[in-house]
Amino acid sequence: MPLAALATVNDQSVRSAVIRLADEFPDLGPRSIVLVVRTCREELRGSPDGALPELVERLARQRLRVSLP
Amino acid sequence: MGYVDVTGIRHTLPDGRVLLDDVNFRVGDGVRAALVGENGAGKTTLLRLIAGDLTAEAGSVARVGGLGVMRQFIGSVRDDTTVQRFLVDLSPPAVREAWEAVEATELALMETDEEPAQMAYAAALAHWGDAGGYDAEVTWDTVAVAALGVPYERCKYRELSTLSGGEQKRLALEALLRGPDEVLLLDEPDNYLDVPGKRWLEERLLETRKTVLFVSHDRELLARVADRVVTVEGGTAWVHGGDFAGYHDARTARHDRLAELRRRWDEEHQRLIDLVRTLQQQAANSPDMASRYSAMQTRLAKFEAAGPPPDRPPEQKVAMRLRGGRTGVRAVMAEQLELTGLMQPFDAEIWYGDRVGVLGANGAGKSHFLRLLAGQDVAHTGECRLGARVVPGFFAQTHAHAAWQDRTPVDLLWHGEPGRPGVDRGRAMAALRRYGLAEQGDQPFRTLSGGQQARFQILLLELSGATLLLLDEPTDNLDVLSAEALEEALAAFDGTVLAVTHDRWFARSFERFLVFGADGRVYESAEPVFEETRVQRAR
């Protein structure tokens, strides 16, 4: 399985995570969600391609949850 | 490229006995070597030493090319091991370790969603990919389809205990033969396989370019596949560099050579002792001879310190005396006999002195037929009669004696049973000695090896005075020499023999064949028929 490439605008693991997390965290602005998701994507860049969307979304969700007051 | 190099291996049993000493051999690249020897000679121990499960007391094992191991217990797994776990365990160490890490981090993630747990899981997945885990999963899918007919995703959580012995063996063999390891150690790979399964195994072993060291008692498999024969006997191992066809002659020649070398050593030893004695007397009378006496003493001491050459290995003494006796001309008559729910009605007449092989795939009802003839309660319609003076003696598969498990052979012989009078300890031990079981006389039956249990059952047949032998897979656990002893004993037996067998070599010693077909028909054949596949029943 190829390893994940660097994040791009079309990166499915970023796009799907942003859409779902925006629904889950309506109080947070879209820009902060995109930032967190892209950071997670960058940190997980060595992960297998197939597992990346789930890993990114899960990690981003945890970080967003912690950031809530 | 893969090979195994064994140098100077020594292994001592917990009771202090030296099982193996000075074992040296090499299985070179692409070689298919058979490992043979008597039951209990140390074949499995040697495989475990090569696999690294045991550490040798002395010597070393060099393994190159990745080692895949199929252990003896595969085929009889009854615990909760899943197909997935089983395939992981057959994989190279790097894949196993990566899988363990993924499992551990997945479990941790179920407990907590904290960031470190998530990062550890991501790292474990990355490592799984790096270690070739995804490639392994692709192979496992091919393996599952080939062995079980279903994709890996559909069977990975299935327990191995729900598979037949043959399916377990097939799964392991497919995984190892398709896997990346270049050296395979296979401990009795043919056990539990029916004849089509054995033929498949032979073809695959002949095709593979891997290096294979396998233990087997199946003479047909040995003859077709092995291009080297490593023999474990006399506490060490030696290699016959040819195939199994020339093995017996090579073994006899080796034994004769060892006996000759030992005889020469004994003669030289005696000559030196005599010389020392003579010089001792002369030195007592003449001081001039004292120095020669001393020199001869030194020479004798050096000779003895160097030790004798290895002795000829003791021949396995298995002397089976199946006597039998004259019976009516018709020994067995079956008229429209139907084993309920198993086979269609059939007629059969078996005559006094006949040697009948009962062939067919597993599950066809062959063992039920034998049990019915043995007088056991088997549901049937139609008629089945034994002739005048026909006394059946039944050899069941070795695991079929639950009541014997904690009793010793001497105890079982002493008490006797209906149709077999008990014998005193002296006679019991003499009989056990003839079957190579003297040392096991006071061991519980369950601690005997499969081959020893089989030999003991044949001894019971001998003592029972049976005139009709009903043998259910008698050679399954017998080593090659014991199987040959059984064939000789059956040839000399005065009576009738019916034997269920998947052993093609053994089957060829029979004259008639009763074949339990895949279509539910029972028919007679003058030649052995091994092509019958598993019976298809809507039950």
Chai-1 contact restraints between the chains, C-beta under 6 A:
chainA,res_idxA,chainB,res_idxB,connection_type,confidence,min_distance_angstrom,max_distance_angstrom,comment,restraint_id
A,M1,B,G129,contact,1.0,0.0,6.0,A-B,restraint_1
A,M1,B,Y134,contact,1.0,0.0,6.0,A-B,restraint_2
A,L44,B,A122,contact,1.0,0.0,6.0,A-B,restraint_3
A,G46,B,A126,contact,1.0,0.0,6.0,A-B,restraint_4
A,S47,B,A122,contact,1.0,0.0,6.0,A-B,restraint_5
A,S47,B,L125,contact,1.0,0.0,6.0,A-B,restraint_6
A,S47,B,A126,contact,1.0,0.0,6.0,A-B,restraint_7
A,P48,B,L125,contact,1.0,0.0,6.0,A-B,restraint_8
A,P48,B,G129,contact,1.0,0.0,6.0,A-B,restraint_9
A,A51,B,L125,contact,1.0,0.0,6.0,A-B,restraint_10
A,L55,B,A122,contact,1.0,0.0,6.0,A-B,restraint_11
A,L59,B,Q118,contact,1.0,0.0,6.0,A-B,restraint_12
A,Q62,B,D113,contact,1.0,0.0,6.0,A-B,restraint_13
A,Q62,B,E115,contact,1.0,0.0,6.0,A-B,restraint_14
